[in-house]
Structures are given as C-alpha cells and as structure tokens.
C-alpha cells in the first residue's frame, strides 16, 4: 500500500504530485517520460515504477491543510511513462466542512499523466445527496474539475418535486 505523505511535506498529495503535468508533448517539448522525470521528484517516480501493481491504494489530496479528496483504488499500475491503469476506483470529494459530499466510481479507468485526464473504461457513477448520475463513459479534466458523461446517461434526482419546482419545471403528477 502506498502511504500518503505527511501534511508537513511540500507536496500535499501523492496522486496530485503524480498528475502535476501540463499539456502534451509537441516537436518543441520533451517526451512524456522526460516531462514525468522533470516534474516529479525522483522519490515519487520510484514509488510508481512501470509495470508494478500496487494494491489497496488510498491517496488523499489537500488544499493547504484541508482534505479535498481521497482516491481509493484496488489496484494501480503504471503502464508506461504516460499512463496509470486503475481498478475499482472510488474518489471521495469533501466539502469545506470536511464531510464527503460527492463520490465518483468506476470499475476500470486510465489516468493520463501528461494531459491530466481520468477516463473510465467501464460505466461510471457520480453520487451526491440530491442526485445520482450514471453513464457508459466518463472523462474528468483535473485542471478544470469538469466531468463529461457519455452514452446511456441517466440522472436520478431524489427530490425531483423540490428540484423542479425551484427551476420552474412541471413534474408529472406533482404540483
């Protein structure tokens, strides 16, 4: 199991450190491997050698000393210089009070260290107190924190009457 860095460490999250790469390589830019080596301290790249399977990984992410999210995966494999494969991934996102408010789950996903995109290989789910969204594929842009769900997308709103009345929408059978 990969243990998280202590709060006093300059990098607050191993996962955040592992994905702190910007842009994709062009003719004038170094290859992904060089980007990984130049952006990450050697002690972190050693924690994820290519081809090794890590089991039971839980990696927190902090903003200052406040817990922002925790990524949990049954397995993480660094496929090559650019990609991580993750299985049974659950990301818990915390609110300002330190309570979990959003859960993102997928059975299989790939993380691109260069573009900083998390892409599901299997159906995915986003759960919050007021809704649950599922779809065949999800892409999460870590820079913008935006998700895009594609294919057979369903949204279930637990309190639809309250939600739609606030938006001025009619609910069949409702008031």
N, C-alpha and C positions, 0 to 999 in steps of 0.2 A: 504494500500500500504506500502511496506517495503521501508523505506528511506535509501539511501546509507550512508555509514559512511563518515565523513569529511576527506579531504586529510591529515589532521594532525593526524588522528588516526593511530595506528601502523599497523592495518590490512587494506589494501587498498581496498578490495572488499569483501562484504558480501558473494557473491557467491564463490569467491576464498577461503574465510575462511571456508565456509560450505563444500568445497570439498577438503580441505587440509589433506586428509587422505591417507596413503600409504599402499599398499599391502592388502592381505586378511588374515583373521584370520586362524591360524592353531592351533594345540593342545597346542603349547607353547605361543601363542599370545592371547591377550584378545579378547573377542567377539566384533562384530561391535559396539554395544551400548557403551561398555567401551572405544573403540577407539574414537568414536564421543565425548564422555564426556571428555576424556583426551586431545584431540587435539583442541577442540573448547572452547573458553571462555564461561562461563555459560550464559552471556548476549546474546551471539549469538544463543546458542541452545534454549534459551527461545523464540527467535524470530520465530523459526520453530517448534512448538510443534507438536507431532504426531497427525495426523488426521485433523488438521486445514487447511482450504482452504484460501489461500491468493490470492487476485485478483489484476490485474494490476501491476505486479511486474516488476521493471526495476532495474537491478543490474549492476553497472559498475565494471570494473577491471582495475587496474592501474599498470604500471611499473614505479617505482619512482613517479613522478607527471604527467606522460604521460598516457592518456587514451589508453588502449589496446583493450578493447572490452566492449560491453554492451549487456547483456542478457535481453530480454523482453519476458514475458510470461503472457498470460491472466490469467492463474491460476497456482499455485504451491501448492502441497500437500505433506507434509512429511508423507509417507505411514507407515514407521516404522523406526527403528534405522538406517537402511542402505539405504533406497531408497526415492527419491523425484520423484513425478509424475508432469510433466509439460504439459500444453496445449497451442496450438498456439504460439510456441516458435520461436523467431527470435533472432539470435545472429549477431550483427554487429561487425566486426573486423576492427580496424583502422590502417592506415599506420603511418609511423614516422612523417608525417606532420599533423596528427590529422584528416585526412579525412577517411571516411568509404570506404573500398575497397573490402570487402567480406561480403556477407550475407549468413547465413545458416538458413534455415527454415524447420520446421516440425510441423504437427498438434498435435501429441502426442509423448512424449518422457519420458524416465525414466533415472534418474541420480543415479548411484551407488556411495554413499559417500565413500565406502571402496576402490573399485578398481579405482575410479575416471573415470568411463566410462559413456558417454552420449550415449544412444541407442534410436533410433527412433522406435516408434510402428507403424508408418504410413509412406507413401512415403515422401522423403526429397528432398531438393533442396539446391545447393550451387551456388551462383551467384557472378561473378566478371565482370569487364568491358569487358573482352575478351571471356568469356565463361559462359555457364550455364550447370550444371550437375544435373540430377535427378536420383533417384533410389528408389526401394521399401523399403530399409532399410539402415540406416547409423549408424555407430559406430564411435564415436570420442573419442580418447585417450587423455585425458587432459595433461598427463605427457609428451608425445611425440609431441602433437599437430597434430597428423596424423588422417585422416579420412579414413574410408573404406566404400564404397558404394556397395550394393549388390542388385541383382535382377532387371531386366529390366533397366539397367543403360544406360542413354543417355547423350551424351555430345554434346552441340551445341556451335560451335566456330563462333562468329560473323564475324570475318575477316579471314575466313579459307584460302583464297588465300595467304594472307600475312603470316599467321602462318605456312602453309605447305611449302611454298617456303623457309622460313627460316630454315626448318628442312630437306629440300631436297626431299620432297614428292610431287608427282604429284596430281593435282586437276582435276577431270573430267571437261572438258570444259574450263579449265583455262590454263594459260601459265606458 
